[in-house]
Amino acid sequence: KPLVKDVADTLKDYLAHCQPALTIHNDHKGIFDGFLRFINEQTPQLSLRPTLPLESMPKQDLNRQLKQFPDIAAAKYLPQLQLDMDNIYSQITVDICGIANAKQVRAGKVRMPLTDLPLDKCPTYTPSSYCRHLEKIIQTMERYDNYFFVPRNYYQFNDELIFVRKDRQAMLIHKEPYLVYEITAPELVKALEEYVV
């Protein structure tokens, strides 16, 4: 068995050197396809986000955002994406997200997730929509034992989103300009995982 493991490790190392370290997407189709590949991985997931998670956004607020901003990439691709939450949360999922205070929410300064609009044009939460989203996160934690939500100060974050599938791949989403880095090099995935935790 040790010999088989050594050979397997050597082959994985060769394979890692043959594959590109990362793919950069700046077109909506590439971003959507990369996201689909990412969510279909069956390994534990970590994420670091400046906003609350899209996956737990109440449908009424998500639909209103898509109608209000029909030109964003999400309006074109999200209706095609039926998120299977039971599948997503079958593995340990940890979302580390920025939480705003009441003053920031009332002032309309807290951006909603999933938009490729410039930061100054992003849709923002109302106090009631922010409360609904937080309530949905609580319901998600109650329903799925593998889901963990870790709140952080809203202003501790840059405008990047980082998603890591343990030992498999990572995605770094940069807001301005809107770029998605799909990362597969094991050492880069590990570095991002260590950064997130």
Salt bridges, closest charged atoms under 4 A:
ASP9 OD2 - LYS5 NZ 2.82
ASP13 OD1 - HIS17 ND1 3.61
ASP33 OD2 - LYS29 NZ 3.06
GLU41 OE1 - ARG168 NE 3.09
GLU55 OE1 - ARG49 NH1 2.90
ASP61 OD1 - ARG64 NH2 2.60
ASP61 OD1 - ARG132 NH2 2.65
ASP86 OD1 - ARG143 NH2 3.51
ASP95 OD1 - ARG49 NH2 3.08
ASP116 OD2 - HIS28 NE2 2.59
ASP159 OD1 - ARG111 NH2 3.02
GLU160 OE2 - HIS174 NE2 3.17
GLU182 OE1 - HIS25 NE2 2.78
GLU182 OE1 - ARG37 NH2 2.76
GLU193 OE2 - LYS166 NZ 3.15
